[in-house]
């Protein structure tokens, strides 16, 4: 798994591998927007084919409140759906 969008160029080193892309930062209570998540996924698509990308959180969500964790997971799903729609999947 790669944590945070700023390291996306490193996934070019993982050719042929499935890649978990940490599109949700669990070190903060700030809830990402669906567009934030989609932007991270789009960045990963520059280096990895869509069928190899698995958007996820960048670590466990235990330290977060249920409300924040749920909102972050909803953003993750919504952002992935945006990109899926753009790709025509």
C-alpha positions as CSV (number, residue, x, y, z in Angstrom):
1,X,0.0,0.0,0.0
2,X,1.2,3.5,-0.7
3,X,0.2,6.2,1.7
4,X,-0.9,9.6,0.5
5,X,-1.1,11.1,-3.0
6,X,2.4,12.7,-2.9
7,X,4.1,9.3,-3.4
8,X,2.1,8.2,-6.5
9,X,5.0,8.2,-8.8
10,X,6.6,5.4,-6.9
11,X,3.9,3.0,-8.1
12,X,5.6,3.0,-11.5
13,X,8.1,0.6,-9.8
14,X,5.3,-2.0,-9.2
15,X,4.6,-3.0,-12.7
16,X,2.4,-6.0,-13.0
17,X,1.3,-5.8,-9.3
18,X,-2.0,-5.0,-7.8
19,X,-1.7,-1.7,-5.9
20,X,-3.6,-0.5,-2.8
21,X,-3.7,3.3,-3.1
22,X,-4.3,5.1,0.2
23,X,-6.8,7.7,-0.9
24,X,-8.0,8.4,2.7
25,X,-5.7,9.9,5.3
26,X,-6.6,8.4,8.7
27,X,-4.2,10.7,10.6
28,X,-6.7,13.5,10.4
29,X,-10.4,14.0,11.2
30,X,-10.7,16.1,8.0
31,X,-13.1,14.2,5.7
32,X,-11.9,14.0,2.1
33,X,-14.3,14.9,-0.6
34,X,-15.3,12.4,-3.3
35,X,-13.3,14.7,-5.7
36,X,-10.2,14.5,-3.4
37,X,-10.4,10.7,-3.5
38,X,-11.0,10.7,-7.3
39,X,-8.0,13.0,-7.8
40,X,-5.7,10.5,-6.0
41,X,-7.1,7.6,-8.0
42,X,-6.6,9.6,-11.2
43,X,-3.0,10.3,-10.2
44,X,-2.4,6.5,-9.7
45,X,-3.9,5.8,-13.2
46,X,-0.9,7.6,-14.7
47,X,1.3,4.7,-13.5
48,X,-1.0,1.7,-13.0
49,X,-3.8,0.3,-15.2
50,X,-7.3,0.7,-13.6
51,X,-7.7,-3.1,-13.1
52,X,-4.7,-3.1,-10.8
53,X,-5.8,-0.2,-8.5
54,X,-7.6,-0.8,-5.2
55,X,-8.4,2.5,-3.5
56,X,-8.3,2.2,0.3
57,X,-7.5,4.1,3.5
58,X,-3.8,4.6,4.3
59,X,-4.0,2.7,7.5
60,X,-6.5,1.5,10.1
61,X,-9.3,3.7,11.2
62,X,-9.5,2.7,14.9
63,X,-8.4,6.1,16.2
64,X,-11.2,7.9,14.4
65,X,-14.7,8.4,15.7
66,X,-17.4,6.3,14.0
67,X,-18.9,9.3,12.4
68,X,-15.6,10.5,10.8
69,X,-14.7,6.9,9.8
70,X,-18.1,6.4,8.1
71,X,-17.9,9.8,6.3
72,X,-14.3,8.9,5.1
73,X,-15.5,5.5,3.8
74,X,-18.4,7.2,2.1
75,X,-16.0,9.6,0.4
76,X,-13.8,6.7,-0.6
77,X,-16.7,4.9,-2.3
78,X,-18.0,8.1,-3.9
79,X,-14.6,9.0,-5.3
80,X,-14.0,5.5,-6.7
81,X,-17.5,5.7,-8.3
82,X,-16.6,9.0,-10.0
83,X,-13.5,7.5,-11.6
84,X,-15.3,4.3,-12.5
85,X,-17.9,6.4,-14.3
86,X,-15.2,8.4,-16.1
87,X,-13.6,5.1,-17.3
88,X,-16.9,3.8,-18.5
89,X,-16.9,0.8,-16.1
